[in-house]
């Protein structure tokens, strides 16, 4: 604990050329302060994952590695594999290099980096996973705020237990990394995984800072993809819902049939109902396609797992 804790700070990077110099300098400064005050080991380091950036991010990373000899390590993907794969690569790589705990944080440092000391303090108290939870969403616009809140509520309704307003700012201990190594799923949903493993956890609250350069790479499309991956990885509630919806539709059709039969036998009346027939046909046809789409997502998840392709491909490393 304390001065013996070898800490790794893992940062996924995608088109962040304008932020790498300032981010690495700031984190080195922060780590030096923690080392001086004997909060972490002098062998602590930063680990950058270049997730197939199309700009000069890798060149900036290499310059940072040369500037801070031995303090920064890096990996370059052969192409863009996505934020979650970059986080997985960073955690796996740091685990292989060696660390007692690691903290994952975004390259823009909007997730208040000064709170890392509090993460380490929680680790010293015995927490194996510490979640960073933002205090509010004042810095988000209306659309991002609404979709994020809907994301957490929807995930919890469908049985995927994740902490509200926690993204991927967290501390993970060596013990938790040992468990992570045993999970070989292609699309592992990290927010659900670390909440479910059962180790002692802690929470550190933080305020989100304005982004200094560029725009966030996390948008509505990536949030939707993350939600679909989380649901299909950790919940079968949608499949159960299909059964319920199918039963309700069947019951509705049965009752409608009885009404039509009653009208025919008792009143000798066979209603025209062309508009009704078209509406009902369109509705149930759309419902069937929607349900098939849900089943398709689960089949796609099984398809990817059965093929068992590599999660990512590494082109270059600086260790």
Residue, then its C-alpha position, 0 to 999 in steps of 0.5 A: x500500500x501507499x509508496x509500494x503501490x505501482x499505479x498505471x494510468x491507462x488512456x485510450x486515444x483516438x484522434x487526440x493529437x492536440x491533447x497528447x502533449x498537455x495530457x501526458x505532461x499533466x499526468x506526469x506532474x500529478x504522478x510525481x506529486x503522488x510519488x513525492x508524498x509516498x502515495x504511489x510507487x516511483x515505478x508507476x507509469x502511463x499507458x497510452x493506447x492508440x486506437x487506429x487514429x487517423x491524425x498524428x496521435x501516434x507521432x505525438x505519443x512517441x514524442x511523449x515517450x521519448x520526453x518522459x523516458x520509461x514513464x510512458x508506455x504505448x500500444x498502437x492498434x493496426x486499425x480502429x477497434x473502438x473505445x472498449x477494445x482499447x480499454x481492454x488492451x490497456x488493462x491487459x497490457x498493464x497487467x502483463x507489464x505489472x501493476x498493483x492497480x490501474x486507473x482508466x481515464x479519457x485523453x481529454x482529462x474532462x474526468x477530473x484527474x486530481x481525483x486519482x489520489x482519492x481513487x488510490x486512497x479507496x484502494x488503500x482502504x481495501x477496495x478492489x474496484x473504484x468507480x468514478x461517478x460524475x456529480x451532474x451533467x451540467x456540461x452536457x447539451x440537452x440531447x446528450x443529457x437526455x440520451x445518457x439518462x435514458x441509457x442508464x434507465x433503459x439498461x437497469x430496466x433490462x436487468x443490466x446493473x450499472x452505476x448511474x453517471x459512471x462511464x469508464x473512469x475507474x480504478x481496477x486492482x490487480x485482483x480484479x485484473x486477474x479475474x478479467x483475464x479469465x473472461x474471453x468474450x469478444x465484446x465484454x461490456x466493462x461497465x457491467x463486468x466490474x459491477x458484477x464480479x463481487x469484489x469490494x467497491x468504492x465510489x469517487x465523485x467528480x465534476x466534469x471539466x470543459x474539453x480544451x481541444x477538439x470534440x468528444x468522440x463519444x456520440x449518440x451512435x456509439x452510445x447506442x452501440x454500447x447499449x446494444x452490446x451491454x444488453x445482449x452481453x448481460x441480459x436476456x430480458x429482451x428475449x423474454x419480452x418477445x415471448x410476452x409481446x407474442x402472447x399479447x398479440x396472439x390473445x388480441x387476435x383471438x379476441x378480435x376473431x371471436x368478435x368478428x365470428x359473433x357479429x357474423x353468427x348473431x347479426x349476420x354482419x360481416x364488417x368490411x374493415x379494410x382500413x382496420x385490416x391494413x393497420x393491423x397487418x402493418x402493425x403486426x408485421x412491424x412487430x414481427x420484424x422488430x422482434x426478429x431484429x432483437x433475435x438477430x442481435x443475439x445471434x450476431x453476438x453468438x456468431x462473433x463469440x463462436x468465431x473467436x477472432x482476436x479482440x484487436x490487432x497490435x501493430x507497434x508497442x513502446x514498453 
